C-alpha cells in the first residue's frame, strides 16, 4: 500500500467514524458500551492476529458482548 493510499484510507476512516458517532446521540448507555466494546475488540483482535479478518471479527464479537454486559 502506498503512502498516498494510506492517507486516503485514514481520511475515509476518520470521516466515517465522525459521521457514525453523530448518529449515536440518542443511544442508551448499554448500546454505546456495546459499540465501544465491539470497536475496541476489533482493534485488539486485529493487532493480536496481525490483521487477520477472522481475528478482527472475533475480537469485535467478544468485545461487543463484554461491552453489552457492562452497566
TAQUI-V370989 format. One record per residue. N is the residue number from 1. SS is DSSP state (~ for helix, > for strand, _ for the rest). OMEGA is omega in whole degrees, 0 to 359 (NA if undefined). Layout:
N|SS|OMEGA + N|SS|OMEGA
This chain:
1|_|181 + 2|_|181 + 3|~|179 + 4|~|179 + 5|~|178 + 6|~|178 + 7|~|179 + 8|~|179 + 9|~|180 + 10|~|179 + 11|~|179 + 12|~|179 + 13|~|179 + 14|~|180 + 15|~|179 + 16|~|179 + 17|~|180 + 18|~|180 + 19|~|181 + 20|~|177 + 21|~|178 + 22|~|180 + 23|_|184 + 24|_|187 + 25|_|182 + 26|_|178 + 27|_|174 + 28|_|180 + 29|~|180 + 30|~|178 + 31|~|179 + 32|~|179 + 33|~|178 + 34|~|180 + 35|~|179 + 36|~|178 + 37|~|179 + 38|~|179 + 39|~|180 + 40|~|178 + 41|~|178 + 42|~|179 + 43|~|179 + 44|~|179 + 45|~|179 + 46|~|180 + 47|~|183 + 48|~|182 + 49|_|178 + 50|_|175 + 51|_|179 + 52|_|179 + 53|~|180 + 54|~|178 + 55|~|179 + 56|~|180 + 57|~|178 + 58|~|178 + 59|~|178 + 60|~|180 + 61|~|180 + 62|~|179 + 63|~|178 + 64|~|179 + 65|~|180 + 66|~|179 + 67|~|179 + 68|~|183 + 69|~|180 + 70|_|183 + 71|_|NA
